[in-house]
Amino acid sequence: MAITLYGIKNCDTVKKARAWLEANGVAYAFHDYKVAGIDEKRLKQWAGELGWEKLLNRAGTTFRKLPEAAKQNLTPEKAILLMREQPSLIKRPVLDLGARRILGFKPEVYKELVS
């Protein structure tokens, strides 16, 4: 099974997820969407599977710095556009197991799903 971890290299939670995968001998590819970007099709797939409300990181400074107009009347389409334009708005990490995606990092969930 090909595993891809999506995130941003400097994110502390992504660093923890990467360290856990490496410590547990799990082979994975890393996709830094701040460097490589993220396509709209993938964001739509994730939003449909995980829920755009969960995928959109409203707790981060990037969201707080958005103009009020951008934060108002969010729809799935508007949220996907914002996340595509500013990948820091995507909650991290996203672990892609092929048939399933896991949002965020919890060692117990990773252990159950990748072992």
C-alpha positions as CSV (number, residue, x, y, z in Angstrom):
1,M,0.0,0.0,0.0
2,A,1.4,3.4,-1.0
3,I,1.1,5.9,1.8
4,T,1.5,9.7,1.3
5,L,1.7,12.2,4.1
6,Y,0.5,15.6,3.1
7,G,1.4,18.7,5.0
8,I,3.9,21.5,5.5
9,K,7.5,20.6,6.4
10,N,7.8,23.2,9.3
11,C,4.5,22.2,11.0
12,D,5.1,20.7,14.4
13,T,2.3,18.2,14.1
14,V,3.6,17.1,10.7
15,K,7.0,16.7,12.2
16,K,5.5,14.4,14.9
17,A,3.6,12.4,12.3
18,R,6.7,12.0,10.2
19,A,8.8,11.0,13.2
20,W,6.2,8.4,14.2
21,L,6.1,6.9,10.7
22,E,9.8,6.7,10.5
23,A,10.2,5.3,14.0
24,N,7.7,2.6,13.2
25,G,9.3,1.6,9.9
26,V,6.3,2.8,7.8
27,A,7.4,3.7,4.2
28,Y,5.7,6.9,3.0
29,A,6.0,9.7,0.5
30,F,5.8,13.3,1.8
31,H,4.0,15.9,-0.2
32,D,4.7,19.5,1.1
33,Y,1.8,21.4,-0.4
34,K,3.4,24.7,0.4
35,V,6.2,23.7,-2.0
36,A,4.3,21.4,-4.5
37,G,0.9,22.9,-4.2
38,I,-2.4,21.0,-4.0
39,D,-4.8,20.5,-6.8
40,E,-8.5,21.3,-6.7
41,K,-9.6,17.8,-7.5
42,R,-7.8,16.3,-4.5
43,L,-9.1,19.1,-2.2
44,K,-12.7,18.3,-3.4
45,Q,-12.1,14.6,-2.8
46,W,-10.9,15.3,0.8
47,A,-13.7,17.7,1.5
48,G,-16.2,15.2,0.4
49,E,-14.7,12.4,2.4
50,L,-13.6,14.3,5.5
51,G,-15.9,17.3,5.5
52,W,-14.7,20.7,4.4
53,E,-15.4,22.1,7.8
54,K,-12.9,19.7,9.4
55,L,-10.4,20.2,6.6
56,L,-10.4,24.0,6.9
57,N,-8.0,25.0,9.7
58,R,-9.8,27.9,11.3
59,A,-7.5,27.8,14.4
60,G,-4.3,29.0,12.6
61,T,-2.9,32.4,12.1
62,T,-3.5,32.2,8.3
63,F,-7.3,32.0,8.8
64,R,-7.3,34.7,11.5
65,K,-5.4,37.0,9.1
66,L,-7.9,36.6,6.3
67,P,-10.1,39.6,5.6
68,E,-13.5,39.4,7.3
69,A,-15.2,39.1,3.9
70,A,-13.3,35.9,3.1
71,K,-14.3,34.3,6.4
72,Q,-18.0,35.2,6.0
73,N,-20.6,33.0,4.3
74,L,-18.2,30.0,3.8
75,T,-19.4,27.4,1.4
76,P,-17.6,24.2,0.3
77,E,-16.6,25.9,-2.9
78,K,-15.3,29.1,-1.2
79,A,-13.4,27.0,1.4
80,I,-11.7,24.9,-1.3
81,L,-10.7,28.0,-3.2
82,L,-9.2,29.5,0.0
83,M,-7.3,26.3,0.8
84,R,-6.0,26.0,-2.7
85,E,-4.8,29.6,-2.7
86,Q,-3.3,29.3,0.8
87,P,-2.4,25.7,1.7
88,S,-1.7,26.7,5.3
89,L,-5.5,26.8,5.7
90,I,-5.6,23.0,5.3
91,K,-5.6,21.1,8.6
92,R,-2.5,19.0,8.9
93,P,-1.4,16.4,8.3
94,V,-3.5,14.4,5.9
95,L,-2.4,10.8,5.8
96,D,-3.4,9.2,2.5
97,L,-3.6,5.4,2.8
98,G,-5.0,4.9,-0.7
99,A,-8.5,3.9,0.1
100,R,-8.8,6.2,3.1
101,R,-7.5,9.5,4.5
102,I,-6.8,10.4,8.1
103,L,-6.9,14.0,9.2
104,G,-4.6,15.1,11.9
105,F,-2.1,13.0,14.0
106,K,-3.0,10.7,16.8
107,P,-0.4,7.9,17.4
108,E,-3.1,5.4,18.4
109,V,-5.0,5.9,15.2
110,Y,-1.8,5.7,13.1
111,K,-0.8,2.5,14.9
112,E,-4.2,0.9,14.3
113,L,-4.4,1.8,10.6
114,V,-0.8,1.4,9.3
115,S,0.4,-1.6,11.3
